[in-house]
Amino acid sequence: MSDDHRRPHWIYAAGEDPDYRFTLANERTFLAWLRTALALLAGGVALDAVELDMPDALQVGIAIVLVVLGLLGAVASWVRWARSERAMRTGDSLPAFGFGAALVAAVIVIAAAILAVLV
C-alpha cells in the first residue's frame, strides 16, 4: 500500500517501514494499554453501580477518577503507539512512557483508599 493512503500521515510519511514484527509488537502493546483503559472504565462504572459500605461521595469520587484514568489511558495508548511507530520509522530512540508510572501511582492510591474504608 502506498504511504499516501495510510493514516495518520505524520507517522507514515516519515522514514521507512520498519520490520513488520516491530510494528506488530507495537500494536500489541497499544492493545494491551487499551485493555487496561477499558478495565479502568469498567471498574469506575461498577464502583458507581454497586452499593458499598463507604460514604457515597467517596465512592462516586473514586468511580470518577477511574473513568478519567480510563479515558486518559486510551488517549495515552494511542499517542504512545504513534510516537513509537514514528520513532521506528525514522530510526530515533523510542519515547519514554511516563504515563505508566502515573497510572500505577493512581491505582495504588485508589486501592489504598478503598481498603482503608472497607477494612
C-alpha positions as semicolon CSV with decimal commas, in nm:
position;residue;x (nm);y (nm);z (nm)
1;M;0,000;0,000;0,000
2;S;0,130;0,344;-0,082
3;D;0,220;0,572;0,207
4;D;-0,007;0,838;0,055
5;H;-0,315;0,640;0,160
6;R;-0,212;0,543;0,513
7;R;-0,325;0,749;0,805
8;P;-0,208;0,930;1,009
9;H;0,017;1,094;0,752
10;W;0,252;1,246;1,010
11;I;0,357;0,892;1,103
12;Y;0,360;0,709;0,770
13;A;0,509;0,993;0,566
14;A;0,829;0,982;0,773
15;G;1,117;0,738;0,727
16;E;1,090;0,380;0,606
17;D;0,872;0,087;0,701
18;P;1,031;-0,099;0,994
19;D;1,040;-0,477;1,015
20;Y;0,675;-0,582;1,037
21;R;0,745;-0,774;1,359
22;F;0,828;-0,447;1,536
23;T;0,514;-0,282;1,405
24;L;0,302;-0,577;1,518
25;A;0,468;-0,573;1,861
26;N;0,391;-0,201;1,887
27;E;0,027;-0,273;1,800
28;R;0,008;-0,548;2,064
29;T;0,142;-0,304;2,324
30;F;-0,115;-0,046;2,214
31;L;-0,394;-0,303;2,252
32;A;-0,268;-0,407;2,597
33;W;-0,280;-0,046;2,716
34;L;-0,623;-0,008;2,558
35;R;-0,745;-0,315;2,751
36;T;-0,613;-0,153;3,068
37;A;-0,805;0,165;2,985
38;L;-1,123;-0,039;2,930
39;A;-1,072;-0,218;3,261
40;L;-1,039;0,117;3,439
41;L;-1,360;0,237;3,273
42;A;-1,540;-0,084;3,370
43;G;-1,412;-0,053;3,727
44;G;-1,542;0,302;3,751
45;V;-1,883;0,204;3,618
46;A;-1,900;-0,100;3,850
47;L;-1,798;0,106;4,152
48;D;-2,074;0,354;4,074
49;A;-2,333;0,079;4,027
50;V;-2,263;-0,126;4,342
51;E;-2,354;-0,014;4,692
52;L;-2,050;-0,040;4,918
53;D;-2,014;0,038;5,284
54;M;-1,839;0,370;5,228
55;P;-1,952;0,731;5,201
56;D;-2,137;0,796;4,876
57;A;-1,920;1,096;4,792
58;L;-1,603;0,887;4,823
59;Q;-1,748;0,605;4,614
60;V;-1,859;0,840;4,337
61;G;-1,529;1,028;4,355
62;I;-1,324;0,711;4,312
63;A;-1,554;0,598;4,029
64;I;-1,499;0,930;3,850
65;V;-1,122;0,905;3,897
66;L;-1,125;0,554;3,748
67;V;-1,327;0,666;3,447
68;V;-1,098;0,966;3,391
69;L;-0,792;0,740;3,419
70;G;-0,951;0,509;3,163
71;L;-1,005;0,800;2,927
72;L;-0,651;0,926;2,975
73;G;-0,518;0,572;2,933
74;A;-0,694;0,534;2,599
75;V;-0,554;0,863;2,472
76;A;-0,206;0,789;2,609
77;S;-0,204;0,444;2,448
78;W;-0,271;0,591;2,103
79;V;-0,014;0,868;2,150
80;R;0,240;0,611;2,267
81;W;0,168;0,386;1,966
82;A;0,202;0,679;1,724
83;R;0,523;0,813;1,876
84;S;0,679;0,465;1,885
85;E;0,579;0,389;1,526
86;R;0,725;0,717;1,404
87;A;1,046;0,659;1,603
88;M;1,086;0,312;1,450
89;R;1,028;0,454;1,102
90;T;1,285;0,731;1,145
91;G;1,544;0,535;1,347
92;D;1,504;0,752;1,658
93;S;1,501;0,630;2,017
94;L;1,171;0,504;2,147
95;P;0,986;0,759;2,361
96;A;0,967;0,735;2,739
97;F;0,630;0,644;2,883
98;G;0,584;0,848;3,199
99;F;0,207;0,795;3,199
100;G;0,264;0,434;3,308
101;A;0,425;0,544;3,636
102;A;0,146;0,796;3,699
103;L;-0,116;0,529;3,631
104;V;0,047;0,285;3,873
105;A;0,062;0,553;4,143
106;A;-0,305;0,643;4,092
107;V;-0,419;0,280;4,109
108;I;-0,218;0,227;4,430
109;V;-0,376;0,535;4,592
110;I;-0,727;0,428;4,485
111;A;-0,676;0,071;4,610
112;A;-0,541;0,200;4,942
113;A;-0,841;0,435;4,981
114;I;-1,087;0,153;4,914
115;L;-0,905;-0,081;5,155
116;A;-0,891;0,185;5,425
117;V;-1,266;0,235;5,408
118;L;-1,366;-0,131;5,376
119;V;-1,135;-0,283;5,635
